Amino acid sequence: MRATRFSCRSAAIRQEAESLAARVKQTGYEQADALVAKAGDNPLAAAGANVAADKLRQESDSKAQGIIDEAGRRGDSLVAAARRQTGVKSR
């Protein structure tokens, strides 16, 4: 029963991380789009803004994935600790 409770907590950690990652990604993409829009019709400014926007999107994707990966590690660690405490074998 204790391992099940920790599994639920692990799932909650992962779900929160996915929600946070989605917000981080959305914010980054919105900032990138605003940067491109701010460049306007100036072709030189637009070219620079597009490069910067692409970099910003990549960083947003990377940070979002990092959040999800860290939550996965924490969740796995929590479940493993619960299994050790209860004596349940890993699958």
Secondary structure, 3 states (H helix, E strand, C coil): CHHHHHHHHHHHHHHHHHHHHHHHHHHHHHHHHHHHHHHCCCHHHHHHHHHHHHHHHHHHHHHHHHHHHHHHHHHHHHHHHHHHHHCCCCC
